[in-house]
C-alpha cells in the first residue's frame, strides 16, 4: 500500500505531500491544473531513463519519494532484489545530466525500477489506454498468472540462445575477415614457387658470375689466340727472335736482350694454364637459363606480394597459422551451431509450455472479465483473449489479441479498433479487477480520469465497481468529476496559481 508521496521541484510542483487513504483517494482539479503531474512524477521515478526536462524552476534538482507498506506477496517478490523490509522508501533525485535512485536510502541500479514498479503499483494513465492493448503489455498481464519458474526457465534459455547466436556471429565474422585475406590462394602461390631463405641473393650472385665468366672466357680465348696460336703468335715471334739472339751469342755477341726475351717467353707460357683453366671453368648455357628462369619466378612472386623473398617466407608461416586458426574457428562454428540447434529444440518446448500456461491464464482472465463487464453495463458483450503464434523471441512465441464486441449480433474484433473510449475504460477496470481476483495482487492502482466517455448511468456502475475494488486494492483517482470525487475517502485538490513570476500547482 502506498503510504506517502513527496514531490519537490517537479515542473510546476514546488513541494507536495500526499498521504493516500488505504481505500479510495481522489486528486481533484480543473484541466491543466497539474493533477496529472502526479502520475508523471511516479512514472519518472520508476523509469530506467531520466528526463531532466522535468526539473522545475524552484531549485536545481527534482526529488520524488514514495513510501510503501508491503504485503506478504510483495515482500516475497521483492526478496529477489535483496529487499527484506516491511516498508520501503523509493527515492529519485534528478539533476541536470544525471539522476540517482535509492531504496531505503541505499543506491540502486535504475534498470530494476520498472520490475519493482510492476510489483507495487499500476498506473492507468491516458497513455496506458493506448499501450495496454500492445502485445507486450498483454503478455505481461498473462505472465502475472504464469508460474514464474516456467517463465524464468524460458527467459534463461532464450538469453543463452541469443548469446550463442552472438557467439556464432562473432566466429563467422572472424572467419569472413580471414577469408578476405585469401590465405589459401596466397599460400598456394608461395608454395608453388617454394622460395628458400636468401635464395634470390645467391642466384643474383651466380647470374653475375655467369656474365663475368663469359667475359673471362672471351678474354682467355683472345689471349691464347694472340699469344700461342699461329705463325704470328707472340710465342712464335718471340721464339724466332730468341733463336737469332742465341746464334749471335754463339758468335760472341753478348746481348742483354737474350735473357730478357727468354724470361718473357717463360712468363708468357705461364699464362697458358691460367687461360685454359678459365676456359674450362665456364657456365653451361642450360645452367644459365635455369638461373634466369628461377630469378624470373622469384621476381614475379616479389612483385605479387610487394615483399622480398625472406619477407615472403615469413608471410608463408603467417598464412599457415592463419589457416590453422580458420580451421579451429570452423570447428568451433560447427560446435556452436550444434549447440544452437539443441538449445532451440529445448527453447521450443519451453515456449510451448509457456503458451499452454498462458492459454490457461487467458481463459481465466477472459471469464473473469466477462463477469466484471456484466456489472459495468456490458452484460451482452463478447470478449475473447486469443493467443496467436509468431516467431520465437524474448517473449516466447505468442501474440495476444483481445477481441471484443458490445453487441452479440456482431463479430468480435480487436478491442482497440472497435471499442469506444467509454468501453475501453470499463474494459480496463474489469481487467484490473479480474487480475486482482485471480492473482490476489492487492496493489495500488491509479486511474486517470476513468470517467472519460461515460454516461451518467454507466458512470454510476463504474463507481460501484471501483468501490468494490477498493476492498482488495488501494485506489487513487485523478479526476475533475464531482461524482467521482464524492466516492473518495480522502480528497486532495490541485490548483494552479501564479506567484512571484512563477506558475505553481498547489496540492492540498
Secondary structure, 3 states (H helix, E strand, C coil): CEEEEEEEEECCEEEEEECCCCCEEEEEECCCCCCCHHHHHHHHHHCCCCCHHHECCCCCEEEEEEEEECCHHHHHHHHHHCCCCCEEEEEEEEECCEEEEEECCEECCHHHHHHHHHHHEEEECCCHHHHCCCHHHHHHHHHCCCCHHHHHHHHHHHHHHHHHHHHHHHHHHHHHHHHHCCHHHHHHHHHHHCCCCCHHHHHHHHHHHHHHHHHHHHHHHHHHHHHHCCCCCHHHHHHHHHHHHHHHHHCCCCCHHHHHHHHHHHHHHHHHHHHHHHHHCCCCHHHHHHHHHHHHHHHHHHHHHCCCHHHHHHHHHHHHHHHHHHHHHHHHHHHHHHHHHHHHHHHHHHHHHHHHHHHHHHHHHHHHHHHHHHHCCCCCCEEEEEEEEEEEECCEEEEEEEEEECCCCCCCEEHHHHCCHHHHHHHHHHHHHHHHHHHCCCCEEEEECCCCCCCHHHHHHHHHHHHHHCCCCEEEEEECCHHHHHHCCEEEEEEEEEECCEEEEEEC
